């Protein structure tokens, strides 16, 4: 199957289930930027439960701004803070050290555009998962598509469906229980090389 998805910040497990099972991935890159979506945020499992990591962006005065034109506000050292949050949440996970050297450079190099940065993060995660992908980018925005399964709605952080994903062991699961559909980072740090098998075995059919 071919799927149509937004490239987001360390995407949700649902997005990666779609990508792992796709014959081809088409990334939506010509849409307008909307607030309160996964375009510039992800959720991890911290000591106090679900924790959001947000990339601050600079909004233009225009009513509509293309996703690909949105720049990152780098004055508040958000990368340092995000890395500290990941260390706090996952340094005791089984596979954090296994992927640390691949991921840390993403938090040491400044990025200008949120879309470009998200693609850099995706490249690293694909490598960590050893997931070979066939992908392309849209050149114009189309409200509907007849050639791909449209998973663009997965970008909405506030309109999530309950997903019937299998549980796996999480660092703070004994305190707060299993939290589904977090960032792919949660799965990667907890399941390591088994992450791709997990993604390929899950179903999005109930979404």
VOBA-1610 file (N, C-alpha, C; in pm, whole numbers, padded with zeros to 5 digits, always signed):
BEGIN
Unk+00084-00120+00000Unk+00000+00000+00000Unk+00087+00124+00000Unk+00037+00232-00060Unk+00101+00362-00056Unk+00030+00447+00048Unk+00106+00523+00127Unk+00045+00603+00232Unk+00087+00748+00217Unk-00001+00838+00261Unk+00024+00981+00259Unk+00027+01030+00403Unk+00140+01092+00442Unk+00162+01129+00581Unk+00229+01265+00592Unk+00207+01332+00704Unk+00285+01450+00737Unk+00417+01407+00801Unk+00529+01467+00763Unk+00654+01443+00834Unk+00652+01524+00964Unk+00652+01456+01077Unk+00638+01524+01206Unk+00762+01502+01292Unk+00764+01566+01407Unk+00879+01561+01498Unk+00880+01428+01573Unk+00979+01345+01544Unk+00986+01210+01602Unk+00846+01150+01608Unk+00794+01107+01493Unk+00652+01074+01479Unk+00600+00972+01579Unk+00468+00971+01591Unk+00400+00877+01680Unk+00417+00734+01629Unk+00393+00640+01717Unk+00401+00499+01679Unk+00300+00468+01569Unk+00181+00530+01576Unk+00081+00508+01471Unk+00135+00546+01334Unk+00203+00660+01327Unk+00261+00702+01200Unk+00366+00604+01151Unk+00443+00550+01245Unk+00546+00456+01204Unk+00490+00318+01170Unk+00378+00282+01228Unk+00311+00159+01184Unk+00273+00172+01037Unk+00217+00287+01001Unk+00181+00312+00861Unk+00303+00308+00771Unk+00413+00371+00814Unk+00533+00376+00731Unk+00601+00241+00718Unk+00604+00167+00827Unk+00671+00037+00825Unk+00600-00063+00735Unk+00470-00046+00718Unk+00392-00141+00639Unk+00364-00091+00497Unk+00414+00027+00465Unk+00384+00088+00335Unk+00478+00039+00226Unk+00424+00027+00107Unk+00508+00001-00011Unk+00580+00128-00050Unk+00510+00241-00039Unk+00570+00371-00067Unk+00509+00474+00027Unk+00594+00566+00076Unk+00551+00674+00162Unk+00554+00805+00083Unk+00443+00875+00083Unk+00438+01009+00024Unk+00424+01108+00139Unk+00521+01199+00150Unk+00518+01297+00258Unk+00452+01426+00211Unk+00355+01472+00289Unk+00287+01597+00260Unk+00378+01714+00298Unk+00422+01791+00199Unk+00514+01902+00226Unk+00463+02035+00173Unk+00340+02039+00123Unk+00290+02163+00066Unk+00164+02212+00135Unk+00146+02168+00259Unk+00028+02209+00335Unk+00058+02335+00417Unk-00044+02390+00479Unk-00028+02503+00568Unk+00008+02454+00708Unk+00087+02533+00779Unk+00124+02498+00916Unk+00007+02528+01010Unk-00026+02432+01094Unk-00132+02449+01193Unk-00075+02427+01332Unk-00123+02504+01428Unk-00078+02490+01565Unk-00137+02364+01630Unk-00077+02324+01741Unk-00125+02212+01822Unk-00134+02081+01743Unk-00032+02057+01664Unk-00021+01931+01592Unk+00117+01872+01616Unk+00137+01752+01566Unk+00266+01684+01582Unk+00373+01740+01488Unk+00340+01841+01409Unk+00443+01899+01322Unk+00563+01947+01403Unk+00536+02002+01520Unk+00646+02052+01602Unk+00640+02003+01747Unk+00581+01885+01768Unk+00580+01829+01903Unk+00574+01676+01898Unk+00619+01619+02007Unk+00603+01474+02026Unk+00581+01449+02174Unk+00541+01326+02206Unk+00516+01291+02346Unk+00602+01171+02385Unk+00666+01185+02502Unk+00747+01076+02556Unk+00690+01037+02693Unk+00750+00938+02757Unk+00705+00889+02886Unk+00807+00932+02991Unk+00771+01035+03067Unk+00858+01084+03173Unk+00821+01025+03307Unk+00894+01065+03410Unk+00872+01011+03545Unk+00733+01041+03598Unk+00672+01150+03548Unk+00538+01188+03594Unk+00429+01154+03493Unk+00464+01075+03392Unk+00367+01034+03292Unk+00396+01094+03156Unk+00291+01118+03080Unk+00306+01167+02943Unk+00364+01308+02943Unk+00469+01327+02863Unk+00541+01454+02861Unk+00556+01503+02718Unk+00514+01626+02693Unk+00524+01683+02560Unk+00655+01757+02539Unk+00716+01735+02423Unk+00834+01810+02382Unk+00794+01895+02263Unk+00803+02026+02278Unk+00758+02119+02174Unk+00875+02196+02115Unk+00881+02204+01984Unk+00979+02287+01917Unk+00917+02425+01897Unk+00977+02530+01953Unk+00920+02664+01934Unk+00943+02712+01792Unk+00840+02766+01733Unk+00850+02813+01595Unk+00810+02960+01587Unk+00852+03024+01480Unk+00822+03165+01457Unk+00705+03174+01361Unk+00595+03227+01410Unk+00476+03241+01325Unk+00479+03375+01253Unk+00452+03370+01126Unk+00445+03495+01049Unk+00313+03566+01079Unk+00302+03687+01033Unk+00178+03763+01054Unk+00069+03723+00954Unk+00104+03639+00862Unk+00005+03594+00763Unk-00094+03499+00829Unk-00214+03494+00774Unk-00313+03399+00824Unk-00273+03256+00790Unk-00209+03242+00676Unk-00168+03108+00634Unk-00019+03109+00603Unk+00048+03009+00654Unk+00191+02998+00632Unk+00222+02853+00594Unk+00297+02836+00488Unk+00332+02701+00444Unk+00420+02633+00549Unk+00392+02507+00572Unk+00472+02426+00664Unk+00621+02437+00630Unk+00654+02428+00503Unk+00795+02428+00461Unk+00863+02563+00483Unk+00784+02668+00508Unk+00842+02801+00528Unk+00855+02840+00675Unk+00806+02757+00766Unk+00807+02791+00908Unk+00946+02770+00966Unk+00995+02874+01033Unk+01129+02867+01092Unk+01122+02837+01242Unk+01233+02786+01294Unk+01244+02749+01434Unk+01298+02866+01516Unk+01242+02885+01635Unk+01292+02987+01727Unk+01399+02921+01815Unk+01523+02955+01788Unk+01635+02885+01852Unk+01695+02958+01972Unk+01634+03067+02016Unk+01695+03147+02122Unk+01680+03089+02262Unk+01592+02991+02279Unk+01570+02941+02415Unk+01631+02802+02440Unk+01726+02762+02356Unk+01798+02635+02378Unk+01705+02514+02392Unk+01603+02509+02310Unk+01507+02399+02320Unk+01572+02263+02297Unk+01676+02257+02212Unk+01741+02128+02185Unk+01808+02073+02310Unk+01873+02161+02385Unk+01935+02120+02511Unk+01829+02066+02608Unk+01718+02137+02617Unk+01611+02095+02707Unk+01548+01963+02665Unk+01530+01944+02535Unk+01472+01819+02487Unk+01565+01702+02516Unk+01694+01722+02495Unk+01789+01614+02521Unk+01794+01579+02669Unk+01788+01681+02755Unk+01784+01656+02899Unk+01659+01578+02938Unk+01549+01610+02874Unk+01424+01537+02901Unk+01435+01391+02858Unk+01498+01367+02744Unk+01516+01230+02697Unk+01609+01153+02789Unk+01714+01218+02836Unk+01805+01153+02931Unk+01732+01115+03059Unk+01655+01209+03111Unk+01581+01184+03234Unk+01480+01071+03219Unk+01415+01067+03102Unk+01308+00968+03080Unk+01363+00830+03045Unk+01474+00824+02971Unk+01512+00696+02909Unk+01653+00647+02938Unk+01730+00717+03018Unk+01869+00672+03038Unk+01875+00532+03102Unk+01768+00494+03172Unk+01764+00360+03233Unk+01693+00257+03145Unk+01647+00299+03028Unk+01579+00204+02938Unk+01682+00108+02879Unk+01636-00008+02831Unk+01730-00110+02784Unk+01818-00068+02667Unk+01770+00022+02581Unk+01842+00047+02457Unk+01880+00194+02434Unk+01871+00277+02539Unk+01906+00417+02520Unk+02051+00433+02474Unk+02142+00366+02543Unk+02284+00378+02507Unk+02312+00321+02368Unk+02229+00228+02325Unk+02247+00164+02196Unk+02228+00265+02081Unk+02138+00362+02102Unk+02106+00459+01996Unk+02154+00601+02028Unk+02210+00621+02144Unk+02245+00756+02190Unk+02337+00829+02093Unk+02439+00762+02044Unk+02536+00829+01956Unk+02476+00872+01823Unk+02373+00801+01778Unk+02309+00838+01652Unk+02214+00957+01669Unk+02151+00963+01786Unk+02049+01064+01809Unk+02103+01196+01862Unk+02205+01190+01944Unk+02251+01313+02010Unk+02290+01425+01914Unk+02353+01397+01799Unk+02387+01506+01707Unk+02267+01590+01662Unk+02147+01530+01662Unk+02028+01606+01624Unk+01998+01719+01721Unk+02051+01708+01841Unk+02026+01808+01945Unk+02145+01901+01966Unk+02247+01883+01885Unk+02367+01967+01896Unk+02384+02063+01779Unk+02310+02040+01671Unk+02324+02122+01551Unk+02197+02203+01530Unk+02214+02334+01518Unk+02098+02421+01499Unk+02032+02396+01364Unk+01901+02406+01362Unk+01824+02391+01239Unk+01740+02517+01218Unk+01717+02553+01095Unk+01641+02675+01065Unk+01493+02648+01039Unk+01464+02547+00959Unk+01326+02520+00920Unk+01276+02391+00985Unk+01156+02398+01040Unk+01101+02283+01112Unk+01083+02162+01019Unk+01040+02183+00897Unk+01020+02071+00805Unk+01152+02001+00774Unk+01257+02079+00748Unk+01388+02020+00719Unk+01439+01942+00840Unk+01419+01999+00958Unk+01466+01931+01080Unk+01392+01799+01101Unk+01261+01800+01078Unk+01184+01677+01093Unk+01232+01568+00999Unk+01269+01605+00878Unk+01320+01506+00784Unk+01456+01450+00830Unk+01538+01536+00890Unk+01665+01486+00945Unk+01640+01384+01055Unk+01545+01415+01142Unk+01510+01322+01250Unk+01458+01190+01193Unk+01375+01199+01090Unk+01321+01079+01027Unk+01431+00991+00969Unk+01528+01053+00904Unk+01639+00977+00845Unk+01713+00898+00951Unk+01737+00960+01065Unk+01809+00893+01173Unk+01725+00778+01229Unk+01597+00800+01247Unk+01510+00694+01300Unk+01499+00578+01202Unk+01487+00607+01073Unk+01485+00500+00973Unk+01611+00415+00985Unk+01723+00481+01005Unk+01850+00410+01019Unk+01852+00326+01146Unk+01805+00382+01257Unk+01800+00308+01383Unk+01712+00184+01372Unk+01601+00200+01303Unk+01507+00088+01285Unk+01553-00010+01179Unk+01652+00031+01100Unk+01693-00044+00981Unk+01573-00067+00889Unk+01497+00042+00873Unk+01378+00042+00790Unk+01411+00103+00654Unk+01406+00022+00551Unk+01429+00071+00416Unk+01297+00123+00360Unk+01301+00246+00310Unk+01177+00308+00265Unk+01188+00355+00121Unk+01075+00357+00055Unk+01060+00418-00077Unk+00969+00538-00056Unk+01022+00659-00071Unk+00942+00776-00037Unk+00955+00886-00141Unk+00857+00976-00138Unk+00859+01095-00221Unk+00788+01206-00145Unk+00790+01327-00202Unk+00727+01442-00140Unk+00624+01501-00234Unk+00517+01553-00177Unk+00415+01618-00259Unk+00469+01748-00318Unk+00416+01787-00430Unk+00456+01913-00493Unk+00342+02016-00493Unk+00224+01972-00457Unk+00110+02062-00441Unk+00013+02000-00342Unk-00067+02084-00278Unk-00160+02032-00178Unk-00290+01988-00243Unk-00330+01866-00212Unk-00458+01813-00260Unk-00540+01771-00138Unk-00663+01817-00132Unk-00747+01788-00015Unk-00777+01639-00002Unk-00792+01572-00115Unk-00818+01428-00114Unk-00720+01358-00207Unk-00708+01227-00188Unk-00620+01149-00274Unk-00685+01016-00308Unk-00663+00972-00430Unk-00713+00842-00473Unk-00601+00741-00494Unk-00479+00785-00471Unk-00364+00699-00500Unk-00292+00649-00376Unk-00322+00709-00259Unk-00261+00663-00135Unk-00366+00653-00025Unk-00336+00575+00078Unk-00419+00576+00198Unk-00383+00704+00274Unk-00482+00784+00301Unk-00458+00917+00358Unk-00451+00908+00511Unk-00330+00914+00563Unk-00309+00913+00707Unk-00267+01051+00758Unk-00297+01154+00683Unk-00257+01288+00725Unk-00326+01330+00855Unk-00439+01271+00886Unk-00509+01307+01009Unk-00430+01267+01134Unk-00333+01179+01120Unk-00252+01139+01234Unk-00167+01254+01288Unk-00160+01364+01214Unk-00084+01482+01259Unk-00156+01555+01373Unk-00284+01529+01390Unk-00363+01602+01489Unk-00339+01549+01629Unk-00273+01627+01711Unk-00238+01583+01846Unk-00358+01581+01939Unk-00460+01659+01909Unk-00574+01670+02000Unk-00695+01587+01956Unk-00685+01516+01844Unk-00799+01439+01795Unk-00760+01293+01775Unk-00690+01239+01872Unk-00642+01102+01857Unk-00750+01000+01889Unk-00751+00893+01813Unk-00836+00779+01842Unk-00762+00686+01937Unk-00836+00609+02013Unk-00772+00506+02095Unk-00728+00394+02004Unk-00601+00361+02010Unk-00545+00264+01917Unk-00519+00131+01988Unk-00557+00021+01925Unk-00545-00111+01989Unk-00405-00170+01974Unk-00304-00095+02008Unk-00167-00144+01992Unk-00129-00236+02108Unk-00046-00334+02077Unk+00005-00424+02181Unk+00088-00347+02282Unk+00083-00391+02407Unk+00164-00329+02511Unk+00308-00378+02501Unk+00398-00298+02553Unk+00538-00338+02569Unk+00587-00274+02699Unk+00699-00317+02750Unk+00748-00268+02878Unk+00802-00126+02864Unk+00752-00036+02947Unk+00797+00103+02949Unk+00865+00133+03082Unk+00958+00227+03081Unk+01041+00253+03199Unk+00959+00282+03323Unk+00858+00367+03310Unk+00777+00405+03426Unk+00639+00339+03424Unk+00628+00228+03353Unk+00500+00160+03341Unk+00444+00111+03473Unk+00534+00079+03569Unk+00486+00031+03699Unk+00423+00144+03780Unk+00452+00269+03744Unk+00396+00384+03815Unk+00266+00434+03753Unk+00263+00441+03623Unk+00151+00507+03555Unk+00079+00417+03454Unk+00122+00292+03442Unk+00060+00203+03346Unk+00112+00225+03205Unk+00060+00148+03111Unk+00104+00156+02973Unk+00042+00279+02905Unk+00125+00359+02841Unk+00078+00474+02763Unk+00101+00444+02616Unk-00006+00428+02536Unk+00010+00392+02395Unk+00041+00511+02305Unk+00092+00480+02190Unk+00109+00575+02081Unk+00188+00699+02118Unk+00297+00679+02190Unk+00390+00789+02216Unk+00481+00806+02095Unk+00583+00889+02108Unk+00681+00905+02001Unk+00750+00771+01973Unk+00796+00756+01851Unk+00872+00637+01814Unk+00993+00618+01905Unk+01042+00726+01965Unk+01157+00717+02056Unk+01126+00626+02174Unk+01003+00630+02225Unk+00967+00545+02339Unk+00979+00398+02302Unk+00929+00362+02186Unk+00938+00223+02141Unk+01083+00184+02117Unk+01157+00271+02054Unk+01296+00242+02019Unk+01382+00218+02143Unk+01370+00305+02243Unk+01452+00291+02362Unk+01412+00170+02446Unk+01287+00130+02438Unk+01241+00017+02519Unk+01249-00118+02449Unk+01233-00117+02318Unk+01230-00243+02243Unk+01352-00265+02154Unk+01425-00159+02124Unk+01548-00174+02047Unk+01528-00239+01912Unk+01610-00339+01879Unk+01603-00403+01747Unk+01470-00472+01720Unk+01390-00495+01823Unk+01260-00558+01803Unk+01153-00458+01759Unk+01190-00329+01756Unk+01091-00225+01726Unk+01027-00243+01589Unk+01106-00278+01489Unk+01051-00293+01354Unk+00953-00409+01349Unk+00985-00519+01414Unk+00891-00632+01420Unk+00760-00589+01485Unk+00771-00509+01589Unk+00650-00460+01658Unk+00565-00376+01561Unk+00629-00283+01492Unk+00555-00195+01400Unk+00486-00272+01289Unk+00554-00372+01238Unk+00500-00451+01127Unk+00385-00541+01171Unk+00373-00566+01302Unk+00271-00657+01352Unk+00146-00586+01401Unk+00149-00452+01405Unk+00033-00378+01457Unk-00065-00343+01345Unk-00186-00307+01385Unk-00291-00277+01287Unk-00343-00135+01305Unk-00366-00068+01193Unk-00430+00064+01194Unk-00573+00057+01145Unk-00625-00063+01132Unk-00754-00082+01067Unk-00869-00024+01148Unk-00852-00004+01277Unk-00961+00047+01359Unk-00960+00198+01372Unk-00864+00264+01307Unk-00860+00409+01315Unk-00970+00469+01229
//
